[in-house]
Amino acid sequence: MAEPVVLMATMVAEPGQEELVEKTLTAALAAVHAEPGCLRYAMHRKAGTTGEFVVIEKWASQEALGAHMKGAAMREVGTALARALAAPPDMVFLDAIPAGDPDAGAV
């Protein structure tokens, strides 16, 4: 059985592009949630900011994440945000450290 993949993607909007970035990411949520292997795709904003966005993702496998990254929703997001982000998204892959309650202790 494939291991789930958890990652945190951080995106920083160029000044004046905050609304475009938020609307673009929000518009993609339904399509991403419907993708095979999507276990979690939750968008957040860094507290106290208007233009720093963090997406917490959990995919059923590396293959599911790979399909997501090449899928229509991410192509549309990439095109829409090509000039709206200050830098490419910072993607951090996470390894779980199982402890405590299995439901509360892991993403």
C-alpha positions as CSV (number, residue, x, y, z in Angstrom):
1,M,0.0,0.0,0.0
2,A,1.3,3.5,-0.9
3,E,2.3,5.9,1.8
4,P,0.4,9.2,2.0
5,V,2.3,12.3,1.0
6,V,1.9,15.5,3.1
7,L,3.2,18.8,2.0
8,M,2.9,22.5,2.9
9,A,3.1,24.9,0.0
10,T,3.7,28.6,0.8
11,M,3.0,31.3,-1.8
12,V,3.7,35.0,-1.4
13,A,1.8,37.5,-3.6
14,E,3.5,40.4,-5.3
15,P,2.2,43.7,-3.7
16,G,-1.1,44.5,-5.2
17,Q,-1.7,40.9,-6.4
18,E,-3.1,39.5,-3.1
19,E,-6.7,39.5,-4.2
20,L,-5.9,37.7,-7.5
21,V,-3.8,35.0,-5.7
22,E,-6.6,34.4,-3.2
23,K,-9.4,34.2,-5.8
24,T,-7.3,32.0,-8.1
25,L,-6.5,29.5,-5.3
26,T,-10.0,29.5,-4.0
27,A,-11.5,28.9,-7.4
28,A,-9.3,25.8,-7.8
29,L,-10.4,24.2,-4.5
30,A,-13.5,22.3,-5.8
31,A,-11.6,20.8,-8.7
32,V,-8.6,19.8,-6.6
33,H,-10.8,18.2,-3.9
34,A,-12.4,16.1,-6.6
35,E,-9.0,14.8,-7.9
36,P,-8.3,11.1,-7.2
37,G,-6.1,10.6,-4.1
38,C,-6.8,14.1,-2.6
39,L,-7.2,13.5,1.1
40,R,-6.7,17.1,2.2
41,Y,-6.2,20.4,0.4
42,A,-6.7,23.2,2.9
43,M,-5.9,26.8,2.1
44,H,-4.8,29.3,4.8
45,R,-3.4,32.8,5.1
46,K,-0.5,33.5,7.3
47,A,-1.9,35.3,10.3
48,G,-1.4,39.0,10.2
49,T,-0.7,39.2,6.5
50,T,-2.8,39.8,3.4
51,G,-0.5,38.2,0.8
52,E,1.1,35.1,2.3
53,F,-0.8,31.9,1.6
54,V,-0.2,28.4,2.9
55,V,-1.8,25.2,1.5
56,I,-1.7,22.1,3.6
57,E,-2.0,19.0,1.3
58,K,-2.3,15.3,1.9
59,W,-2.3,12.9,-1.1
60,A,-2.9,9.2,-1.0
61,S,0.4,8.5,-2.8
62,Q,3.2,10.1,-4.7
63,E,1.5,9.1,-7.9
64,A,-1.7,11.0,-6.9
65,L,0.4,14.1,-6.1
66,G,2.2,13.8,-9.4
67,A,-1.1,13.6,-11.3
68,H,-2.4,16.7,-9.3
69,M,0.7,18.7,-10.2
70,K,0.2,17.9,-13.9
71,G,-3.5,18.3,-13.8
72,A,-5.8,20.9,-15.4
73,A,-6.5,22.7,-12.1
74,M,-2.8,23.3,-11.4
75,R,-2.1,24.3,-15.0
76,E,-4.8,27.0,-14.7
77,V,-3.4,28.2,-11.3
78,G,0.1,28.3,-12.7
79,T,-1.0,30.3,-15.7
80,A,-3.1,32.7,-13.7
81,L,-0.3,33.3,-11.0
82,A,2.7,33.3,-13.3
83,R,3.3,37.0,-12.6
84,A,1.4,37.4,-9.4
85,L,3.8,35.6,-7.1
86,A,6.9,37.1,-5.6
87,A,8.7,33.8,-6.0
88,P,7.9,30.2,-7.0
89,P,5.9,28.4,-4.3
90,D,8.0,27.0,-1.5
91,M,7.0,23.3,-1.1
92,V,8.0,21.5,2.1
93,F,7.4,17.8,2.3
94,L,6.6,16.5,5.8
95,D,7.2,13.1,7.4
96,A,4.7,12.2,10.1
97,I,5.9,11.3,13.6
98,P,3.0,9.2,14.8
99,A,2.2,9.8,18.5
100,G,-0.8,10.0,20.7
101,D,-4.3,9.8,19.2
102,P,-4.0,8.6,15.6
103,D,-6.8,11.0,14.5
104,A,-5.5,14.1,16.3
105,G,-1.8,13.4,16.1
106,A,-1.4,13.4,12.3
107,V,-2.5,15.3,9.2
